Amino acid sequence: MRVTVITDGGFTGRGIGTRSADVDVDDVDPESWRDEYRAHGADLVRYTLIIGDTSVSFNETAEIPKDLRRLFERVWK
């Protein structure tokens, strides 16, 4: 499935880029995710991951579900 990650925020406010990839999503459960995960701090990058009809946003230091973290890392790296 096609997964896209877009960013905004950070020091410049413009994020750090966008990435997309076709990945296997059999081991993730997007329905269990909240719409947003936040961490407090200045100049944090916000990531928005889009998978199908689901999008979820999180700051770079936010605690997010393990399956979301694995999926993000597959796309971002």
C-alpha positions in Angstrom: 0.0 0.0 0.0 1.2 3.5 -0.7 2.1 5.4 2.5 3.1 9.1 2.4 4.8 11.2 5.2 4.7 15.0 5.0 6.3 17.4 7.5 5.9 20.9 8.7 7.2 22.9 11.6 10.7 22.7 12.8 13.1 25.7 13.1 12.1 27.2 9.7 8.4 26.2 10.0 8.6 24.5 6.6 9.3 20.9 7.8 12.1 18.7 6.5 10.6 17.1 3.4 8.1 14.5 2.2 8.6 10.8 1.5 6.3 8.1 0.0 6.7 4.4 -0.4 4.8 1.3 -1.3 5.1 -0.9 1.8 3.6 -4.1 3.3 1.0 -3.0 6.0 -0.1 -6.4 7.2 1.4 -5.7 10.7 -0.2 -2.3 11.4 -3.6 -1.4 12.8 -4.4 2.2 11.7 -7.9 2.0 13.2 -6.4 1.9 16.7 -4.4 5.1 16.2 -5.5 8.5 17.5 -5.6 11.4 15.0 -2.7 13.1 16.7 0.1 12.5 19.1 1.8 15.5 20.7 5.0 16.3 22.5 5.8 19.6 24.1 8.8 21.6 23.0 10.0 24.3 20.7 10.7 24.0 17.0 9.5 20.4 16.8 8.9 18.8 13.4 5.4 17.5 12.9 5.0 14.4 10.7 1.7 13.5 9.1 1.5 9.9 7.9 -1.2 9.1 5.3 -2.3 5.5 4.6 -5.4 5.0 2.6 -8.2 7.1 4.1 -6.3 7.5 7.5 -4.0 10.2 8.5 -2.2 10.6 11.8 0.1 13.4 12.9 2.8 13.4 15.5 5.7 15.5 16.7 9.2 14.1 16.4 9.5 13.3 20.2 5.9 12.1 20.8 5.2 8.7 22.2 3.4 6.8 19.3 2.2 3.2 19.0 4.9 0.7 18.0 3.2 -0.3 14.8 3.0 3.3 13.7 6.7 3.8 14.5 7.7 0.8 12.5 5.6 1.9 9.5 7.0 5.5 9.7 10.5 4.2 9.8 9.9 2.0 6.7 8.8 5.0 4.8 11.1 7.7 6.1 14.4 5.9 6.0 
